[in-house]
């Protein structure tokens, strides 16, 4: 075989190989969407919140909120940011909270965004040792964080009275 013909054969072979590699079927990776969260998972944030209030731990309560979350308390200005939320709940703890419970009514999610609607009951001990009971309802807008834990990005509540 002549050297020039041999070189043309090698170049033709390389071009065919390159073409075939370029035509190779691309493998498409599929990412499975996150599984829908259960009502139990979505309600955990508020159950942990009630425990934190009872323990007198405003920091634990605040850590259940996103760094830039907002509280929308009744008849008060919006409270934004985890540090401000911590101060807000510390004031609540300091006011004499001796009982806190929540009950989820409804919850759902779409991907990493979710909601929870429920009822609450707070028991507050006054200076004269009497206890007032505050009952109401709440809505939480939740986001699944990088650890897969549901945290609040917006929390709003109102009293039943």
N, C-alpha and C positions, 0 to 999 in steps of 0.2 A: 504494500500500500504506500502510495506516495505521501510524503510528510504533509503536504498542503491538504490533501484529502483527509488524512488522519486528524489534522487540527480542526477541519471543518466538522468532522464527525463528533469530535469531543465538544466543540462549541454548540452544535445542534443538540447533543445529549444534555448538556448543562441547561440550555434554554428550555427543553422539554421538561426536565426535572423541576426547574424553577416554576414553569407554568403549572405543572401538576401540583406542586406544593401550594401555589397561590390559589388553585381551584379547590384545594382540600376543604371539606365542609368544616365550618367553624363550629366549635362547641360553645353553646350558649349556656352560661351558668344561670340557674334559676334560684332566686332567693325566695324562700317561702315566707309569706306574710305572717306577722306575729299571730299567734292563736288568740281568739277573743278571750278577754279576761273574765273570770267568774265574778259574781256579785260579792263573794267572800273576799277575793283579792282586792277589788275596788273599795270595799268598805273597811279594809284593814287600816288605812291611813287614819280614819276617824276613831277607830277603836284604840289605836296607839296614841292618838291625841288625847282621848279621855284619860288613859292611863298616865300620860305625862302630866296632865293637869292635877290629877289626884296625888301624884308623887311630888308635886310642887316644882316640877322641872320645866321651866320655860324654854330652856335651850333645846331639850328633847322635843318639845311641842313645836318650836320654830323649825327644827330640822326636818319636819314632815312637810315643809313648804319649799318650793323652788326658791333659789336665791333672789329672784325678781318677782316673787308672787305678790298678790295683793289681797288684803282682807277688805270686805265691804260690810262693816258692822252696821247695825241699825242705828239711825239717828246720830251717826258720827262720820267724820271724814274718812276717806280711803286710807288704809295703812299699807305702804308698799315697801318691800325689801325685807329679807330675813331678819336683820338686826332690829328693825322697827317692829316686826311681828313678834319677836322675842320680848321686846319691851312691853308691847301691848298685853301679851299673855302673862307676863310677870305681874303687871298691874292687876290682872284678873285673879291671879293666884293670891296676891297680897290682899285682895278685897275679901278673902275668906272662903274660897271654894273648898267645900268638904265632900262634895259628891258630883260625879259627872258620868253620864251614860249617853250612848248614841244607839240608834236603831236604823239600819238601812231600809228604805222603802223601795228604791229602784236604783239600778246602776247599769252602765253599759259602756262600751268603748268602740272606737273605730281606729284600728292601728294603735298608735302610742298616745292617743288622746281619749280621755274617758270622763265620766261624770258619776256623781253619787248624789242622791237625794235622800234625806232622812229626817228623823226627829231627834231632839236632844232633851235632856233634863239636867239642869245644874242645881246643886244645893249650895247655898251660900250662908255661912254662919256670920251673923252680925255681931257687933260689939256687945250687945246685951244678951248674947248666947242664943237668941232666937234664930231659926233657920228659915230662909225664904227659898221657895222652889221656883225656878224659872224654866218653863217648858216652851219649846219652839220647834222650828224646822230649819233645815239648811240645804244648801246646794254647794257642792264642790266640783270644780273643773280640775281634772287630774291629768298629769302627764307621766308616762313611764320614763324613768331616768335611765342612765347608762347601765345601772346595776339591775334593771328590770323591776325596780320598786316603784309603786305608784305614789307620787307626791302631788300636793295641791299647787295649782298656779293661780286659782281664784277661789276664795271662800266667802260665801254670803249666807247670812242667817237672819231670822227675825223671831220675835217672841209671839206666842199665841194670843197674848192679851193686848 
